[in-house]
């Protein structure tokens, strides 16, 4: 058995957040686009919820 320190969840979470912040913006955008595509293709998100309706935008602000 190895003498390893116990896993500190807060430290690991902090490291993960630092790694995410260090990613280029393009990588973050790619990630979110892929997640939306997976959700859409799996049926978890409808076109209405994704604002993918056919037709031109109304141009009105809420």
N, C-alpha and C positions, 0 to 999 in steps of 0.2 A: 504494500500500500504506500502511495506517495504522500509526502507531507505537504499538502496543499492547503492554502487558506480557504475558509468557507467562501462560497460565492456570495458576493454582495450585490443584490439586485439593483440598488440605487446607483452603485458605481457602474454597473454594466449598462443601465439605462442611460446614464450620463454619457458614457462612451458612444453608445448608439446614436444619441442625439448629436454629439459632436461630429460623428461620421456623416450623418444626414446633412448637417449644415455645411460641411466641407464639399459636398457634391456640387457639381456645376448646375446652374439653373436648367440647362437643357436636359440633363439627366433626370431631374425632378419632374419636369414637364412630361418627358417620355414615360416615366413611371406612372403618373396619374392618368395619362392617356391610355396606357395599357390596362390599368385597373378598370377604367370606365368601359373600355371595349370588352373586357372579360365579363363585367357585370351585365352589359347590354346583350352580348351573345348568349349568356346563360339564362336570360329572361328575368334577371333580378331587377333591371331597370327598363322602363318603357320609354319609347321615343318621346312621349310627352314630358316625362320627367327629365329627359336630357335636352329638351328644347330642340329636338331634331325634326320638328314638324315641317311638312312641306309648305312652301309659300314664303313670301317676303316678310321680314319683320315689320311690325306695325310702326315702329319708330316712336311709340309712346313710352314715356317713363312711368313706372308705377306711382 
